[in-house]
């Protein structure tokens, strides 16, 4: 089955790495430390890495017989909103990255599916898919501003932190509403007062 053609990598892109200076001898290692702008749409609906913000890469590139193994950490900032109270969230993250990139025409390329392992184009490899997977898979789908965030009152929409401890909303079942009138003080008959 023919493989779909890959788009050519641009070595000027921030997350494309040129491995020319890494010898193709198993065990050869090269450190990669760089700060790059975060790509677009790096996150989930409620929390994400702001586009263009700094991503710090602290990685190690290691030659293995079938390609280049990339490992290390990625750090950056997150922005979003709390899934309970809708307050803004500004925080940082650090995730581990471990990804194998197969040389072109290597045995690994022939024995694995296209999405199982990263693919190199000549001496270039694209870190963006690996960084995206590492970051997005660690983000919470329902982020909170703090672990004990009480959220919003479902009746009035006010943050529970801003309400008194005894805050409540009286809920009356419409079927029993007529009974409330029986305990109410009966209205005074104005004619009764004038006769006296």
Residue pairs with C-beta under 8 A, 6 or more apart in sequence:
3 114
4 114
6 119
6 121
8 121
9 16
9 121
9 124
9 125
9 126
10 16
11 18
11 124
13 126
13 128
14 34
14 36
14 37
15 36
15 39
15 126
15 127
15 128
15 131
16 124
16 125
16 126
16 127
16 128
17 32
17 61
17 70
17 124
17 125
17 126
17 127
18 123
18 124
19 30
19 61
19 68
19 120
19 123
19 124
19 125
20 123
21 30
22 28
22 29
22 30
22 61
22 63
22 68
23 63
24 63
24 103
25 63
26 63
26 64
26 65
27 62
27 63
28 62
28 63
29 60
29 61
29 62
29 63
30 60
30 61
31 59
31 60
31 61
32 57
32 59
32 60
32 61
32 70
32 72
33 56
33 57
33 58
33 59
34 57
35 54
35 55
35 56
35 57
36 54
36 55
36 57
37 51
37 52
37 53
37 54
37 55
38 49
38 50
38 51
38 52
38 53
38 54
38 55
38 76
39 51
39 128
39 131
39 132
40 51
41 48
41 51
42 48
42 49
42 51
42 131
42 132
42 135
42 136
43 49
43 78
43 80
43 135
43 136
43 139
44 136
44 139
44 141
46 80
46 81
46 83
46 141
46 142
46 143
47 78
47 79
47 80
47 81
47 89
47 139
47 140
47 143
48 78
48 79
48 80
48 139
49 55
49 76
49 77
49 78
49 79
49 93
49 135
50 77
50 79
53 76
53 77
54 76
54 77
55 74
55 75
55 76
55 131
56 74
56 75
56 76
57 72
57 74
57 127
57 131
58 72
58 73
58 74
58 75
59 70
59 71
59 72
59 73
59 74
59 97
59 127
60 70
60 71
60 72
61 68
61 69
61 70
62 68
62 69
62 70
62 71
63 69
64 100
66 100
66 102
66 103
66 106
66 107
66 108
67 100
67 101
67 102
67 103
67 106
67 108
67 117
67 118
67 120
68 100
68 101
68 103
68 120
68 125
69 98
69 99
69 100
69 101
70 97
70 98
70 99
70 100
70 101
70 125
70 127
70 130
71 96
71 97
71 98
71 99
72 96
72 97
73 94
73 95
73 96
73 97
74 94
74 95
74 97
74 131
74 134
74 135
75 92
75 93
75 94
76 92
76 93
76 135
77 90
77 91
77 92
77 93
78 89
78 90
78 91
78 92
78 93
78 139
79 88
79 89
79 90
80 88
80 89
80 143
81 87
81 88
81 89
81 143
82 88
82 89
82 143
82 144
82 145
82 149
83 142
83 143
83 144
84 142
84 144
84 145
84 149
84 150
84 151
84 152
85 145
85 149
85 150
85 151
85 152
85 159
85 160
85 161
86 152
87 145
87 149
87 159
88 145
89 143
89 145
93 135
93 138
93 139
95 134
95 135
95 138
96 134
97 127
97 130
97 131
97 134
99 118
99 127
99 130
100 108
100 117
100 118
101 117
101 118
101 119
101 120
101 125
102 108
102 109
102 112
102 117
102 118
102 119
102 120
103 109
103 120
104 119
104 120
104 121
104 122
108 117
109 117
109 119
118 125
118 126
118 129
118 130
150 159
150 160
150 161
151 159
151 160
152 158
152 159
152 160
153 159
153 160
153 163
153 167
153 169
155 169
156 169
160 167
172 180
